[in-house]
Amino acid sequence: MKPFLVYTLLRTLLFAGVLAVIVALWILIFGKESSIIWPVVIALLVSGGLSYFLLNRQRQEFAEKVDARARRASARFDQAKAKED
């Protein structure tokens, strides 16, 4: 559970940071009366790309934890199935 929380928290912080920078630039360029939708879309794309490179280690830890849990569940299922036979 911890790798999931770490990755999710870091991903959220990265998005919030990128959004803050893009909104600040957007307001400087287009003014306060412009729509907020485009900065959010741009921030999603930019933070997604950055997280692919910057959060690779955390994503790997999370994937390994999920894989280990799936293997244990599969082994328990196979044991239960073998018991039935």
Biopython code that builds the backbone (N, CA, C, O; Angstrom):
import numpy as np
from Bio.PDB.StructureBuilder import StructureBuilder

atoms = [
    (1, "MET", "N", (0.818, -1.200, 0.000)),
    (1, "MET", "CA", (0.000, 0.000, 0.000)),
    (1, "MET", "C", (0.857, 1.257, 0.000)),
    (1, "MET", "O", (0.485, 2.266, -0.599)),
    (2, "LYS", "N", (1.998, 1.200, 0.666)),
    (2, "LYS", "CA", (2.841, 2.383, 0.762)),
    (2, "LYS", "C", (3.336, 2.860, -0.608)),
    (2, "LYS", "O", (3.274, 4.061, -0.872)),
    (3, "PRO", "N", (3.827, 1.973, -1.500)),
    (3, "PRO", "CA", (4.263, 2.469, -2.810)),
    (3, "PRO", "C", (3.141, 3.160, -3.586)),
    (3, "PRO", "O", (3.383, 4.125, -4.311)),
    (4, "PHE", "N", (1.912, 2.660, -3.430)),
    (4, "PHE", "CA", (0.772, 3.300, -4.090)),
    (4, "PHE", "C", (0.566, 4.711, -3.563)),
    (4, "PHE", "O", (0.374, 5.648, -4.337)),
    (5, "LEU", "N", (0.607, 4.858, -2.247)),
    (5, "LEU", "CA", (0.404, 6.185, -1.650)),
    (5, "LEU", "C", (1.522, 7.147, -2.028)),
    (5, "LEU", "O", (1.262, 8.314, -2.324)),
    (6, "VAL", "N", (2.761, 6.670, -2.021)),
    (6, "VAL", "CA", (3.899, 7.520, -2.379)),
    (6, "VAL", "C", (3.770, 7.982, -3.830)),
    (6, "VAL", "O", (3.913, 9.169, -4.123)),
    (7, "TYR", "N", (3.499, 7.039, -4.734)),
    (7, "TYR", "CA", (3.387, 7.388, -6.149)),
    (7, "TYR", "C", (2.224, 8.356, -6.382)),
    (7, "TYR", "O", (2.363, 9.336, -7.113)),
    (8, "THR", "N", (1.086, 8.075, -5.759)),
    (8, "THR", "CA", (-0.081, 8.937, -5.941)),
    (8, "THR", "C", (0.170, 10.339, -5.392)),
    (8, "THR", "O", (-0.200, 11.330, -6.021)),
    (9, "LEU", "N", (0.790, 10.420, -4.235)),
    (9, "LEU", "CA", (1.097, 11.726, -3.652)),
    (9, "LEU", "C", (2.073, 12.511, -4.527)),
    (9, "LEU", "O", (1.866, 13.697, -4.784)),
    (10, "LEU", "N", (3.132, 11.849, -4.980)),
    (10, "LEU", "CA", (4.108, 12.531, -5.844)),
    (10, "LEU", "C", (3.479, 12.958, -7.166)),
    (10, "LEU", "O", (3.764, 14.046, -7.668)),
    (11, "ARG", "N", (2.635, 12.115, -7.724)),
    (11, "ARG", "CA", (1.973, 12.449, -8.986)),
    (11, "ARG", "C", (1.045, 13.645, -8.804)),
    (11, "ARG", "O", (0.984, 14.522, -9.665)),
    (12, "THR", "N", (0.327, 13.680, -7.690)),
    (12, "THR", "CA", (-0.573, 14.792, -7.391)),
    (12, "THR", "C", (0.205, 16.090, -7.176)),
    (12, "THR", "O", (-0.184, 17.146, -7.675)),
    (13, "LEU", "N", (1.300, 16.003, -6.432)),
    (13, "LEU", "CA", (2.129, 17.193, -6.205)),
    (13, "LEU", "C", (2.739, 17.704, -7.507)),
    (13, "LEU", "O", (2.807, 18.913, -7.732)),
    (14, "LEU", "N", (3.181, 16.787, -8.360)),
    (14, "LEU", "CA", (3.739, 17.189, -9.651)),
    (14, "LEU", "C", (2.683, 17.901, -10.492)),
    (14, "LEU", "O", (2.959, 18.935, -11.100)),
    (15, "PHE", "N", (1.476, 17.345, -10.524)),
    (15, "PHE", "CA", (0.397, 17.987, -11.278)),
    (15, "PHE", "C", (0.082, 19.369, -10.714)),
    (15, "PHE", "O", (-0.078, 20.326, -11.471)),
    (16, "ALA", "N", (-0.009, 19.477, -9.384)),
    (16, "ALA", "CA", (-0.327, 20.768, -8.765)),
    (16, "ALA", "C", (0.747, 21.806, -9.058)),
    (16, "ALA", "O", (0.434, 22.966, -9.327)),
    (17, "GLY", "N", (2.000, 21.401, -9.007)),
    (17, "GLY", "CA", (3.094, 22.330, -9.311)),
    (17, "GLY", "C", (3.072, 22.801, -10.755)),
    (17, "GLY", "O", (3.221, 23.989, -11.041)),
    (18, "VAL", "N", (2.884, 21.846, -11.659)),
    (18, "VAL", "CA", (2.835, 22.195, -13.086)),
    (18, "VAL", "C", (1.618, 23.070, -13.356)),
    (18, "VAL", "O", (1.709, 24.039, -14.110)),
    (19, "LEU", "N", (0.486, 22.744, -12.753)),
    (19, "LEU", "CA", (-0.723, 23.549, -12.943)),
    (19, "LEU", "C", (-0.510, 24.976, -12.447)),
    (19, "LEU", "O", (-0.921, 25.927, -13.111)),
    (20, "ALA", "N", (0.119, 25.132, -11.305)),
    (20, "ALA", "CA", (0.359, 26.474, -10.768)),
    (20, "ALA", "C", (1.220, 27.308, -11.714)),
    (20, "ALA", "O", (0.941, 28.484, -11.949)),
    (21, "VAL", "N", (2.260, 26.690, -12.248)),
    (21, "VAL", "CA", (3.146, 27.409, -13.174)),
    (21, "VAL", "C", (2.401, 27.771, -14.454)),
    (21, "VAL", "O", (2.504, 28.900, -14.933)),
    (22, "ILE", "N", (1.659, 26.829, -15.003)),
    (22, "ILE", "CA", (0.958, 27.087, -16.270)),
    (22, "ILE", "C", (-0.152, 28.116, -16.081)),
    (22, "ILE", "O", (-0.341, 28.976, -16.942)),
    (23, "VAL", "N", (-0.887, 28.046, -14.978)),
    (23, "VAL", "CA", (-1.939, 29.037, -14.730)),
    (23, "VAL", "C", (-1.330, 30.425, -14.569)),
    (23, "VAL", "O", (-1.873, 31.403, -15.083)),
    (24, "ALA", "N", (-0.206, 30.518, -13.861)),
    (24, "ALA", "CA", (0.453, 31.821, -13.695)),
    (24, "ALA", "C", (0.885, 32.379, -15.050)),
    (24, "ALA", "O", (0.676, 33.559, -15.334)),
    (25, "LEU", "N", (1.482, 31.540, -15.878)),
    (25, "LEU", "CA", (1.882, 31.990, -17.219)),
    (25, "LEU", "C", (0.664, 32.349, -18.066)),
    (25, "LEU", "O", (0.681, 33.336, -18.802)),
    (26, "TRP", "N", (-0.384, 31.549, -17.958)),
    (26, "TRP", "CA", (-1.608, 31.791, -18.732)),
    (26, "TRP", "C", (-2.219, 33.141, -18.369)),
    (26, "TRP", "O", (-2.649, 33.893, -19.243)),
    (27, "ILE", "N", (-2.253, 33.439, -17.070)),
    (27, "ILE", "CA", (-2.811, 34.724, -16.625)),
    (27, "ILE", "C", (-1.938, 35.877, -17.102)),
    (27, "ILE", "O", (-2.455, 36.916, -17.512)),
    (28, "LEU", "N", (-0.615, 35.703, -17.053)),
    (28, "LEU", "CA", (0.274, 36.759, -17.544)),
    (28, "LEU", "C", (0.077, 37.014, -19.039)),
    (28, "LEU", "O", (0.125, 38.157, -19.493)),
    (29, "ILE", "N", (-0.141, 35.959, -19.781)),
    (29, "ILE", "CA", (-0.254, 36.100, -21.236)),
    (29, "ILE", "C", (-1.657, 36.534, -21.650)),
    (29, "ILE", "O", (-1.805, 37.462, -22.446)),
    (30, "PHE", "N", (-2.696, 35.873, -21.117)),
    (30, "PHE", "CA", (-4.059, 36.095, -21.598)),
    (30, "PHE", "C", (-4.944, 36.890, -20.648)),
    (30, "PHE", "O", (-6.038, 37.298, -21.037)),
    (31, "GLY", "N", (-4.515, 37.116, -19.446)),
    (31, "GLY", "CA", (-5.314, 37.873, -18.484)),
    (31, "GLY", "C", (-6.211, 36.980, -17.639)),
    (31, "GLY", "O", (-6.362, 35.789, -17.911)),
    (32, "LYS", "N", (-6.800, 37.574, -16.614)),
    (32, "LYS", "CA", (-7.608, 36.814, -15.663)),
    (32, "LYS", "C", (-8.943, 36.360, -16.226)),
    (32, "LYS", "O", (-9.543, 35.426, -15.695)),
    (33, "GLU", "N", (-9.407, 36.974, -17.250)),
    (33, "GLU", "CA", (-10.735, 36.665, -17.789)),
    (33, "GLU", "C", (-10.744, 35.452, -18.713)),
    (33, "GLU", "O", (-11.808, 35.058, -19.193)),
    (34, "SER", "N", (-9.595, 34.856, -18.970)),
    (34, "SER", "CA", (-9.548, 33.715, -19.881)),
    (34, "SER", "C", (-9.986, 32.437, -19.179)),
    (34, "SER", "O", (-10.004, 32.361, -17.951)),
    (35, "SER", "N", (-10.337, 31.439, -19.972)),
    (35, "SER", "CA", (-10.827, 30.163, -19.465)),
    (35, "SER", "C", (-9.713, 29.373, -18.773)),
    (35, "SER", "O", (-8.549, 29.464, -19.162)),
    (36, "ILE", "N", (-10.072, 28.609, -17.759)),
    (36, "ILE", "CA", (-9.106, 27.806, -17.014)),
    (36, "ILE", "C", (-8.987, 26.394, -17.597)),
    (36, "ILE", "O", (-8.106, 25.637, -17.190)),
    (37, "ILE", "N", (-9.840, 26.036, -18.524)),
    (37, "ILE", "CA", (-9.849, 24.669, -19.059)),
    (37, "ILE", "C", (-8.549, 24.340, -19.780)),
    (37, "ILE", "O", (-7.983, 23.270, -19.557)),
    (38, "TRP", "N", (-8.066, 25.221, -20.627)),
    (38, "TRP", "CA", (-6.845, 24.922, -21.386)),
    (38, "TRP", "C", (-5.610, 24.783, -20.505)),
    (38, "TRP", "O", (-4.805, 23.884, -20.750)),
    (39, "PRO", "N", (-5.420, 25.618, -19.504)),
    (39, "PRO", "CA", (-4.280, 25.389, -18.603)),
    (39, "PRO", "C", (-4.348, 24.035, -17.885)),
    (39, "PRO", "O", (-3.316, 23.402, -17.663)),
    (40, "VAL", "N", (-5.550, 23.592, -17.523)),
    (40, "VAL", "CA", (-5.697, 22.295, -16.862)),
    (40, "VAL", "C", (-5.335, 21.170, -17.825)),
    (40, "VAL", "O", (-4.634, 20.232, -17.446)),
    (41, "VAL", "N", (-5.803, 21.255, -19.058)),
    (41, "VAL", "CA", (-5.482, 20.230, -20.068)),
    (41, "VAL", "C", (-3.976, 20.201, -20.330)),
    (41, "VAL", "O", (-3.371, 19.131, -20.385)),
    (42, "ILE", "N", (-3.386, 21.364, -20.488)),
    (42, "ILE", "CA", (-1.939, 21.440, -20.727)),
    (42, "ILE", "C", (-1.174, 20.882, -19.527)),
    (42, "ILE", "O", (-0.195, 20.156, -19.700)),
    (43, "ALA", "N", (-1.612, 21.216, -18.317)),
    (43, "ALA", "CA", (-0.952, 20.716, -17.106)),
    (43, "ALA", "C", (-1.062, 19.200, -17.003)),
    (43, "ALA", "O", (-0.107, 18.543, -16.588)),
    (44, "LEU", "N", (-2.208, 18.632, -17.372)),
    (44, "LEU", "CA", (-2.352, 17.178, -17.372)),
    (44, "LEU", "C", (-1.357, 16.523, -18.323)),
    (44, "LEU", "O", (-0.716, 15.530, -17.977)),
    (45, "LEU", "N", (-1.235, 17.079, -19.509)),
    (45, "LEU", "CA", (-0.316, 16.516, -20.497)),
    (45, "LEU", "C", (1.144, 16.666, -20.072)),
    (45, "LEU", "O", (1.926, 15.721, -20.181)),
    (46, "VAL", "N", (1.502, 17.834, -19.593)),
    (46, "VAL", "CA", (2.887, 18.086, -19.195)),
    (46, "VAL", "C", (3.256, 17.257, -17.972)),
    (46, "VAL", "O", (4.321, 16.639, -17.945)),
    (47, "SER", "N", (2.390, 17.234, -16.956)),
    (47, "SER", "CA", (2.707, 16.463, -15.748)),
    (47, "SER", "C", (2.723, 14.973, -16.040)),
    (47, "SER", "O", (3.498, 14.233, -15.435)),
    (48, "GLY", "N", (1.883, 14.525, -16.954)),
    (48, "GLY", "CA", (1.910, 13.118, -17.352)),
    (48, "GLY", "C", (3.227, 12.745, -18.008)),
    (48, "GLY", "O", (3.800, 11.698, -17.707)),
    (49, "GLY", "N", (3.703, 13.588, -18.892)),
    (49, "GLY", "CA", (4.998, 13.349, -19.530)),
    (49, "GLY", "C", (6.149, 13.409, -18.544)),
    (49, "GLY", "O", (7.053, 12.575, -18.579)),
    (50, "LEU", "N", (6.112, 14.387, -17.674)),
    (50, "LEU", "CA", (7.182, 14.504, -16.665)),
    (50, "LEU", "C", (7.171, 13.329, -15.689)),
    (50, "LEU", "O", (8.228, 12.830, -15.304)),
    (51, "SER", "N", (5.990, 12.893, -15.295)),
    (51, "SER", "CA", (5.920, 11.794, -14.333)),
    (51, "SER", "C", (6.444, 10.498, -14.930)),
    (51, "SER", "O", (6.962, 9.647, -14.208)),
    (52, "TYR", "N", (6.315, 10.343, -16.234)),
    (52, "TYR", "CA", (6.839, 9.147, -16.890)),
    (52, "TYR", "C", (8.345, 9.021, -16.655)),
    (52, "TYR", "O", (8.857, 7.921, -16.446)),
    (53, "PHE", "N", (9.033, 10.128, -16.690)),
    (53, "PHE", "CA", (10.483, 10.111, -16.495)),
    (53, "PHE", "C", (10.886, 10.318, -15.029)),
    (53, "PHE", "O", (11.763, 9.618, -14.523)),
    (54, "LEU", "N", (10.258, 11.260, -14.358)),
    (54, "LEU", "CA", (10.675, 11.616, -13.007)),
    (54, "LEU", "C", (10.229, 10.611, -11.938)),
    (54, "LEU", "O", (10.902, 10.452, -10.920)),
    (55, "LEU", "N", (9.111, 9.940, -12.165)),
    (55, "LEU", "CA", (8.573, 9.032, -11.154)),
    (55, "LEU", "C", (8.696, 7.565, -11.563)),
    (55, "LEU", "O", (7.925, 6.723, -11.102)),
    (56, "ASN", "N", (9.648, 7.265, -12.410)),
    (56, "ASN", "CA", (9.814, 5.896, -12.897)),
    (56, "ASN", "C", (10.129, 4.930, -11.763)),
    (56, "ASN", "O", (9.572, 3.833, -11.724)),
    (57, "ARG", "N", (11.007, 5.309, -10.845)),
    (57, "ARG", "CA", (11.394, 4.424, -9.738)),
    (57, "ARG", "C", (10.190, 4.105, -8.851)),
    (57, "ARG", "O", (9.994, 2.951, -8.470)),
    (58, "GLN", "N", (9.396, 5.102, -8.523)),
    (58, "GLN", "CA", (8.226, 4.892, -7.682)),
    (58, "GLN", "C", (7.177, 4.023, -8.393)),
    (58, "GLN", "O", (6.521, 3.193, -7.765)),
    (59, "ARG", "N", (7.030, 4.224, -9.703)),
    (59, "ARG", "CA", (6.084, 3.434, -10.473)),
    (59, "ARG", "C", (6.532, 1.971, -10.528)),
    (59, "ARG", "O", (5.703, 1.064, -10.463)),
    (60, "GLN", "N", (7.837, 1.745, -10.647)),
    (60, "GLN", "CA", (8.379, 0.385, -10.657)),
    (60, "GLN", "C", (8.139, -0.305, -9.317)),
    (60, "GLN", "O", (7.734, -1.467, -9.288)),
    (61, "GLU", "N", (8.381, 0.393, -8.211)),
    (61, "GLU", "CA", (8.137, -0.179, -6.884)),
    (61, "GLU", "C", (6.667, -0.558, -6.729)),
    (61, "GLU", "O", (6.347, -1.627, -6.208)),
    (62, "PHE", "N", (5.791, 0.309, -7.176)),
    (62, "PHE", "CA", (4.361, 0.036, -7.096)),
    (62, "PHE", "C", (3.995, -1.180, -7.944)),
    (62, "PHE", "O", (3.234, -2.039, -7.498)),
    (63, "ALA", "N", (4.527, -1.260, -9.157)),
    (63, "ALA", "CA", (4.245, -2.381, -10.048)),
    (63, "ALA", "C", (4.763, -3.696, -9.462)),
    (63, "ALA", "O", (4.098, -4.726, -9.570)),
    (64, "GLU", "N", (5.937, -3.666, -8.848)),
    (64, "GLU", "CA", (6.481, -4.879, -8.235)),
    (64, "GLU", "C", (5.607, -5.340, -7.073)),
    (64, "GLU", "O", (5.382, -6.538, -6.905)),
    (65, "LYS", "N", (5.122, -4.412, -6.282)),
    (65, "LYS", "CA", (4.252, -4.743, -5.153)),
    (65, "LYS", "C", (2.945, -5.362, -5.654)),
    (65, "LYS", "O", (2.475, -6.353, -5.096)),
    (66, "VAL", "N", (2.364, -4.786, -6.692)),
    (66, "VAL", "CA", (1.124, -5.323, -7.255)),
    (66, "VAL", "C", (1.365, -6.713, -7.841)),
    (66, "VAL", "O", (0.541, -7.612, -7.671)),
    (67, "ASP", "N", (2.489, -6.890, -8.528)),
    (67, "ASP", "CA", (2.817, -8.186, -9.119)),
    (67, "ASP", "C", (2.992, -9.250, -8.039)),
    (67, "ASP", "O", (2.493, -10.366, -8.185)),
    (68, "ALA", "N", (3.686, -8.920, -6.970)),
    (68, "ALA", "CA", (3.887, -9.876, -5.877)),
    (68, "ALA", "C", (2.554, -10.262, -5.244)),
    (68, "ALA", "O", (2.321, -11.428, -4.926)),
    (69, "ARG", "N", (1.696, -9.286, -5.067)),
    (69, "ARG", "CA", (0.382, -9.566, -4.477)),
    (69, "ARG", "C", (-0.451, -10.444, -5.406)),
    (69, "ARG", "O", (-1.146, -11.348, -4.941)),
    (70, "ALA", "N", (-0.391, -10.193, -6.698)),
    (70, "ALA", "CA", (-1.129, -11.009, -7.665)),
    (70, "ALA", "C", (-0.597, -12.440, -7.690)),
    (70, "ALA", "O", (-1.372, -13.389, -7.802)),
    (71, "ARG", "N", (0.701, -12.595, -7.587)),
    (71, "ARG", "CA", (1.291, -13.947, -7.565)),
    (71, "ARG", "C", (0.850, -14.710, -6.318)),
    (71, "ARG", "O", (0.541, -15.899, -6.395)),
    (72, "ARG", "N", (0.820, -14.033, -5.174)),
    (72, "ARG", "CA", (0.374, -14.699, -3.952)),
    (72, "ARG", "C", (-1.092, -15.111, -4.057)),
    (72, "ARG", "O", (-1.460, -16.209, -3.640)),
    (73, "ALA", "N", (-1.917, -14.246, -4.605)),
    (73, "ALA", "CA", (-3.338, -14.560, -4.763)),
    (73, "ALA", "C", (-3.517, -15.724, -5.727)),
    (73, "ALA", "O", (-4.350, -16.600, -5.495)),
    (74, "SER", "N", (-2.756, -15.739, -6.789)),
    (74, "SER", "CA", (-2.825, -16.829, -7.760)),
    (74, "SER", "C", (-2.380, -18.145, -7.130)),
    (74, "SER", "O", (-2.980, -19.190, -7.380)),
    (75, "ALA", "N", (-1.331, -18.093, -6.316)),
    (75, "ALA", "CA", (-0.853, -19.307, -5.645)),
    (75, "ALA", "C", (-1.906, -19.833, -4.675)),
    (75, "ALA", "O", (-2.127, -21.042, -4.606)),
    (76, "ARG", "N", (-2.560, -18.944, -3.923)),
    (76, "ARG", "CA", (-3.621, -19.366, -3.008)),
    (76, "ARG", "C", (-4.791, -19.975, -3.774)),
    (76, "ARG", "O", (-5.380, -20.964, -3.337)),
    (77, "PHE", "N", (-5.121, -19.385, -4.910)),
    (77, "PHE", "CA", (-6.209, -19.917, -5.733)),
    (77, "PHE", "C", (-5.849, -21.305, -6.254)),
    (77, "PHE", "O", (-6.685, -22.207, -6.242)),
    (78, "ASP", "N", (-4.623, -21.479, -6.706)),
    (78, "ASP", "CA", (-4.185, -22.789, -7.193)),
    (78, "ASP", "C", (-4.191, -23.828, -6.076)),
    (78, "ASP", "O", (-4.555, -24.981, -6.308)),
    (79, "GLN", "N", (-3.794, -23.436, -4.873)),
    (79, "GLN", "CA", (-3.818, -24.361, -3.732)),
    (79, "GLN", "C", (-5.257, -24.767, -3.405)),
    (79, "GLN", "O", (-5.527, -25.942, -3.155)),
    (80, "ALA", "N", (-6.156, -23.828, -3.404)),
    (80, "ALA", "CA", (-7.559, -24.126, -3.124)),
    (80, "ALA", "C", (-8.145, -25.030, -4.201)),
    (80, "ALA", "O", (-8.924, -25.939, -3.912)),
    (81, "LYS", "N", (-7.766, -24.772, -5.425)),
    (81, "LYS", "CA", (-8.254, -25.595, -6.530)),
    (81, "LYS", "C", (-7.710, -27.022, -6.436)),
    (81, "LYS", "O", (-8.429, -27.984, -6.705)),
    (82, "ALA", "N", (-6.453, -27.151, -6.057)),
    (82, "ALA", "CA", (-5.839, -28.471, -5.896)),
    (82, "ALA", "C", (-6.492, -29.221, -4.730)),
    (82, "ALA", "O", (-6.648, -30.440, -4.799)),
    (83, "LYS", "N", (-6.867, -28.526, -3.684)),
    (83, "LYS", "CA", (-7.547, -29.139, -2.544)),
    (83, "LYS", "C", (-8.883, -29.730, -2.942)),
    (83, "LYS", "O", (-9.269, -30.799, -2.470)),
    (84, "GLU", "N", (-9.585, -29.026, -3.815)),
    (84, "GLU", "CA", (-10.896, -29.497, -4.262)),
    (84, "GLU", "C", (-10.785, -30.783, -5.069)),
    (84, "GLU", "O", (-11.674, -31.633, -5.017)),
    (85, "ASP", "N", (-9.700, -30.925, -5.809)),
    (85, "ASP", "CA", (-9.534, -32.114, -6.659)),
    (85, "ASP", "C", (-9.107, -33.234, -5.795)),
    (85, "ASP", "O", (-8.902, -34.346, -6.281)),
]
sb = StructureBuilder()
sb.init_structure("model")
sb.init_model(0)
sb.init_chain("A")
sb.init_seg("    ")
for serial, (resi, resn, name, xyz) in enumerate(atoms, 1):
    if name == "N":
        sb.init_residue(resn, " ", resi, " ")
    sb.init_atom(name, np.array(xyz, "f"), 0.0, 1.0, " ", f" {name:<3s}", serial, name[0])
structure = sb.get_structure()
